[in-house]
């Protein structure tokens, strides 16, 4: 049985958030897409600096999935209105996607 916890991300998670994006972003891209361009996109939009801004934003909530205090996944939710939110980003380490599917 999988054992993990979900919580709101904290400033101490910022580097781990960037790491998971760097490790998994390419999985959502076409196989023939340019890895260098992916890296540029990540550095401009999904860096530790960007996650620091998201953590301080009132319009976003960043959630982490943790296994033994290590980040295994993240979700960014954008608050649209008081009663409406939208999933903006979702990243999970490949090894945990495989575990969850069995």
Helices and strands as residue ranges (DSSP letters): E 5-8, G 11-13, H 14-24, G 25-28, H 35-45, H 48-56, E 60-67, E 70-81, E 84-92, H 94-101
